[in-house]
Structures are given as C-alpha cells and as structure tokens.
C-alpha cells in the first residue's frame, strides 16, 4: 500500500465518480477479459513531550493486526459473533465520539486540544489502552493506536490523522455493528468444509489468501473489479496455470479500442506484439487491412507472451461462467495504490509466482526453479494441476480473525445496505469528477 493515507498518488476513492454514474448492474457481470486490455493501454516531527517514546512498540501495535488465521474457516463464525457482542456493548455505552480536526495536522509530536477526544475514540474501539490516560499530546501511544486502527481498516499505517482515517473513525458504532451482522450471514454461508488447501479472494479487502490446514501460508495483494465491472462472487476450482500466456482480445475491445487506435497509430499492433490470425491460423500483416472500414476485421487479435503481455508471466484458470481468471500484470506499480478496484472483473495478483509455486506444489516437475526457467523462455506453457484447488471469491467487509481484532473495509460495491458506509467515498468521487 501507499505510505500516506491522504496524499497517495491515487486513492481508493478517486476513481469512483464515473463508475457510480454507470451503476452496478450485477455482482456477477461477465468480465470479457477487459481487465487485460486495461494493462495493455494504459519524516514525522517530534514534539515537546516526554513519554519514553518507543517507535518499535508503535510498529508492533499495528503489526499484531496481521494474522495467519484465515478470514474463513471453523473459527470465523464464533470470532465475528464475539465481535458483535463487543460492539453491542460499545453501542449500549453510547458509541464513540466524532473526531473532527479543524486546525493543525494531527500526527506524532503535535499538541492539540482535540487529542483527548481522539484518545477517547481510540479507547472505545480498543485501539488505545485505557491506562494510556488523557493528554493533549499526540504521543507514541496515540501514534501506535492510530496505526493499529489504520491496519484494521486497510489504510496505510502512517499514524497521520488524514481525511480517510478520519472518515473511517467517524462511522458510528451502530453502523459498524450492522456491518458485522451483515457479514456474519456471509461468513456463515462459507462455514462448511472449504478443503485442506484453498484460495480465497476477498473482494473488498483486495487481497488473496492461500490457506493450508487452516492457516494462511500466503497473502497476496490483488486488484479486483471496479464498481461498474465488479468481480463476481463465486466458488470454483483452479485447474490450470498458464506460464507465458497468450492474450486474445475480446471482440468488443477490438471494435471499441484497438481499431480506433490503429487508425491513429498504424504501428500499435506491432509495438504491442499483437498479431492478426485468420480462420485458418495464418498470420495477416496489419498493413493489408483497411482500418477505416465500417466493421473491424474478422481476425483473432492475439498478443504474444512476454513482459508487455497484458497478463505478463502468468494466467490462473478456474471453472466459471463469468469469463474471469487471475493473472499477473506488467503494471506492478498498481499494487502500491490505496485503491485497487479498477479491473473489469478479473483479479490481478501481486507476487503471482509465489502463488503459482504453491498451486503447483503437488504437480510433478514444477518447482519454483522450473517455473522461472519456463517464464524466462517466453514459451507459452499450459500446466494442468494434478489436484484442482478450490477457489472462493467472497465479499466480506467486516470480520475478526484473531485475538478479538475486528477488521473493516469499504463497502465498495454498496452491498451492505447502509448509505453511511457508501458516504465514505463522497469526497473522492467529487475529486474524481474535477
């Protein structure tokens, strides 16, 4: 993730204006491989305080949020039920105060009369120990508590009380309780036997868990579908890993995107290693095509394997009716964005070779070294898994996986049924429209 909550080059909310205008047609909308085409085209200050500052302790406070316990699994339901009981108590006690900074930027070293309110807010949600006391100083204890809060909400752990952190803090406790109740139903629906080894894609969290024997052995950052082309909720099985995949442009993309590009730049196909293949499997030179004709040419537009391929090194196939898959991307910088909701349904996977190695572990002849050698060769190589691995695309915006640490994520597809959660995106939408 980005290192700054509110000044990242691209926040998770800046892209939403146009997407929401288009509307959410269906969570299971087909992807038609548009995702791949998207890839083709496109020092804190120390203040005057004495609190025996311990930066390492502050970092550990946030790190404890990370867990090798999976979101799903046998403990998922009791964990979220415990969280619901705790949030019922928080609501019954009056919830938590609103934090509304109006002056200087609140971060470590600042002395401000709003800090006691911030302390109360963090104590109410369990992020700051109650024995930390009351003070106007944004000290190392508050810094650690803010980072812990940010980690629980999928925000960059910078300890700065910026716009998105404040928005998340000011969601009322009763709304968070409703969110937990909504997600309890989702978690209960996945409480059966998921398999000894499985892959879970949590869409709102935009990350992937590879789970084995009830423990997370890999957690990969992901890019999932934007609101107008959402990633579908599904249960399936991964049956194939393709190294150095070809990318076949869907007809809609050929007509709407590639042909107009060729009219402007006749070298576009050649520069992007995209070949025209006729019905007999013969290659057709692009210069022989009339790109100004009323209809797009009736050829297959196939991109060769390689570093600029829309799927880069890897494609992971699983059975589904939505034309979606998981894949690598040549645009690795996208994984550093706070917002990772910008594909057309398919899921891009950071460090995909780690996931591929894990998937192919029981397929003879495919260790990490062999995978790397084949990728280096640029030869298209489909590999069938000896044993198919279950994969679950889920939509869980609230859960508790360990040590009574409750996590929340934005309701990016607006499925939680509460307008207050969707309102978190208002500012970002307005900025995107400018």
N, C-alpha and C positions, 0 to 999 in steps of 0.2 A: 504494500500500500504506500500511498504518498506519505511524506514525512510531516505535512502540515495540513491540519483539518480543513482550514477555510481558504487557503491560498494555493491548493494543488492546481496544476495546470488544467485539470479537467475534473470537476467534482462529480459525484454520483448523481447530482440533481440537474446539472446544466443542460442535459440533452432532452429533458422530458417535455418541453412545451409542444414541440411538433408531434411527438409521439402520442401525447394525451389527446391532442386535437384529432388525430387519426382514429383514436378509440381502441378499446380492447375487444376484438371480435371473439376470441376464444383462446383459452389457455392451451388448447391442443391444435393450434393453427399449424398447417404444414410449413416447413422451412424452405423447401425447394432449393437448398444449397446457396441461398443468398449470402449467408454468413461468409462463405469462402470468397465470394466476389468482393465483399467489403474489404477483405485483406488485399485483393489484387489492386483495386483502385485507390483505393485510398492509403545562535548561542545565547541560551537563556541568560537574563540578567540576575545577579544575586543581590538581594536587597539587604536592608539592615535588620537582621534578626539573628537570634541565637537559639537554634533548635537542634543542634548536633546533626546537621544536615547529612543525610546518607543517600547518595544517588543510587547506589546499588540496591538498597532496600526499596526505593521507589520503583525501580525497574522490576524487582521481584514481585511487587504487589500486582503489577499488570500481568506479568508472566504467569502467575498462578491461574489466570483465567483460562489459559490454554490447557487442553486436556487430551489424553489419548483414549478417553471414553467416547464412544460414538454418539451422535445425536439420536440414532435409532438403537434398537436393541432391547434386551429384557429389563434394563433399569430405566428406560426412557419415560415410561408412564409414571411410575412412582416418583421419579425425580421432578417431573413437571407438576404432579399433584402436590408434592411438598411445596413447590414454588407458589402454587395457587393459594395454599393455606397461609403462607407467609405474606403474600400480597393482600389477602383478605384482612389480615391483621394490620398491615400498613394503611389500607383504606379506612378501616374502622378507627384507626388512631388519627385520622384527619389527612392522610396522604403526606405530601411533601410540599415545601414552599416553592414558589416560582423564583427563578434566578434571572434577573433582568439587568445585565450590566449596562450602564449608561455613560460611564467615564472611561478610565484607562483600561487597557487590555489586561485581563486577569490572567496572570501566569506566575510562576515561581519568582519570589523576590518582591512582589507587589504588596503594598499595604493599602487596604481599601475597606471602607465600612460595609461593603457588600459581602466580604469574605465570610463573616459569621453566618449569613443566610446560605451561602454555598456550603459551608460546613454542615449546617442542619440538613440540607438537601442530600448530601452525600452520606450522612449518618443514617437518614431514613431508609435509604436503599441498601445499606450495609457496605458501602464502598469505603467509608471512613469510620474507624473505631470510635465509639462514643467517648473513650477516655482520651481522645486527641484534644478535647477541650475546645473553648471558644476563644478566638483571637481575630484581629483584623489582618493578620499576616498570612499570605499565601505561602506557607512554608512547605517543607519536604513532605510532610504528612498529607497535606492537601494535594500537592503535586502527585504523589503516589495514588491517592484516591481518585483524582480526575483521570489519570492514566488507566486505572482499573475500570472506571466507568466507560471510558472510550473503548477499551478492549472488549467489554461486554456488549457494546453496541456496534462493533465492526468499524470503528473510527480510528484514524491514525493516532497512536499513543504519544502525543506530543505534550500533554499536560497543559495545553493552552485552552482557555475557555472561549473558543471561537463560535461562529454562527451555528454550525451544525451540531456541535456539542451542546450548546445552549438549547437548541431546538429539541434535541433528544431528552435533555434533562427536564424540559418543561412539558413533556407529555404527562398528563395527570396519572396518578397511581391507579385510579379506577379504570382508565383506558388500557393501561398495561395489564391489569387483571383480566379485562375482557379479552385481550390479545392472547394471554396464556390459556384461557378457557377455550378459545377458538382453536388454538394449536394442540390442545390436549386431544381433541377429536381426531386431528390429523395424525398425531403420533400413535393414538390407539389403533388407527386403521393400518398401521405398519408394525404392529406389535407381535406378529407371528414369526415363524422361522424364516429368517432372511437368507440363511445359508452360512456355511463356515467362512467363506470368502465372498465378499460382495463390494460393489462400488456404489456410493451414494452421492448424488449431485443435489446439494441444497440450493435451489434457485435464488431465493432472496439473499442468502449469505454469499453467493457467487464463489463457492468453493466445493471441492470434491474430497470425500473421504474414501480411502481404500481400507476396508475393515477385514480383519482376520482373527478368528477365535475371540470375538467380542472386543477387540482392541483396534484403535486406529493405527495403522502402520505407515500410512502416507496421507498427507493432507495437501492437496494441490489447489492453488488459486485458479479461478476459472473466469471466463467471460461468457455470460448467458444472454438469452434473448431480451431485446428491448421490449417495451410495453406494447408496441404495435405489432411485433412479431415474437410473441413470447415462446420460451422453451416449454414444451409440453410436460405435463405430469404423466409419468409412465413407469411401468415395471417391465423389465425385459431381461435379456441375457446377451452379454458380449460374446460374439462367436469368432471375431476376426480382428487382427491388427494388420494394417497395410503399411509397410515401410515404403517411402518414396512414392506416394500415391499420385495417380493422375487426377486432375480436376476437370470434370466435364461441366461446362457452363450450361445451366438450365436455359430453356428456350426463352423464357421471359427476360432473362438477363441479356441474352444475345440481342433481342429486339430492342429493349429499352436502354441498354447501356453500351454494349460493345459496338453495335453498328454505328450509333452516333459518334462514338469515339474514333472509329475507323474513318468516318467522313472528315473528322478534324485532323487526325494524325494517321496516315496510312501505314506507319511503322509500328503502330500499337501492338498488333498481334505478334510480330517478330520480336519486339523488345521484351514482351512478357512470355515468350516461349509457348505461345498458344498456336496450335496447328489446326487447320481445317481438314476434316476427314469425311470423304463421301460415303455413300451407302455400300460401296464395295471395299471399303477400308483403305482407299487410296488417298494420299495427301494432295490437297488442292492449293496451289500458290495463291496467296491473298491478292496479288496484283491482277489476277484473272477475273476477279469478282467485281460486279457493278455494285458498289456500296451505296449508290444513290437510288437503287431500285426501290419500288414501293414495299417489297417484302424482303425480309432478311434471307440470306442464302440458306438452302436446306442442308447444311452440313453440321457435323459434330464439331464443336469448338472445344478442343482438348489441350489442357496445359500440361507440359512435360514436368516430370519430377525435378526437384531442385530447390535451391534456397529461396527463390522468389515464388515458388508454387504457393497457391492460396492456402494449402494445408501443410506446407513446409514438409517436415520429415515423416509425419505420421497421421494416419486416419484410423479410428477405432469404430468398428461397426457393431451394431446390435439390432435385433429384430424390432421394427416399429413401423407404423403406418404413416408417420409424420415426415419422413424423409430427413430425419435428423441423425447426427452422429457426433462423436467427439473428435477433435483434431488439434494438431499443432498450428502455429501461425508464424509467419515471418515477422510480424509486428510485435515483438516481445515487449516493447515499451508499454503496450496497452495494459499489461498486468500490473503496472505501477499506478494506474489510475484508481481514484477512490470509487468512481462509478465504473462498474464492469457489467452494465446492462446495455449492450449495444450490438449484439449479434442478431441474426434472423431466426433463431431457434436452436441452431447447433451450439455446441459447447466447446470453446477453445480452452486448452489445458496447458497451464504453465508446467515446466519440467515434465513434459509428456513422456520422455524416455524413461523416467523413473516409474511411471505408471505402466508403461508398456512392458518393462522388465518384470514388474510384479505380476502382470496379467499372464505373461508367457513363461512364468517360472516352471510350470509343470508341462510345458511343451518342449520335448527333447530338441536339443541343438540350438536353443535360443536364449543364451545368457547375454549379459549386457555387452560383452566384447563383440559377440557376433552381430548383435543389433547395430552397434556403432559401425562395424565394418560394412554392413549392407547399406546403411544410410549414406556412408561416405562414397559408395559405389554409384549412387544415384539410379540404381536399377529398381524398377517397380517390383515389389515383392509382397504378395498377399500371404498371410500366415494364419491358418486355422488353429484356434486354441484346441488343445487336447480335451480340455473340460471347459465348457462355457461358464462364464462368471456372471452371476446376477447383477443387474444394474437398476438403480431406483432413482428417478428424477422426482424430487419431493419439493413441496412448497411449505417450509416451516419458518415462521418469522419470530418464534419465541420458543425457547427450550431451556432445560437445565440438565447438564451432563455430568457435573462433578461438584462435590463439596458445596452444594446449595448455591452455586454461582449461576445466576439466571442471565441468559443472553437474549437480546432483541435485535431484529433487523427491520429495515424499512419494508413496508407493505408495497413493494414496487409495482405489483400488478393490481393493487387495490382489491384484494380478495378477502381481507379481514373484516370487512363490513363496518368500518369505523372511519368516518370522514376526518377525524382529528389526526389519525395516522397519516392519511394522504396529504394533509395540510403541511406536513414537514417539507414537502417539495415546492411549496409556493414560491419562495424566493428564487430558487434555482430555475424554476420554469420561467419566471419573469426575466431573469438574466439571459436565458437561452433565446428569448424572443427578441432581444435587443440587437 
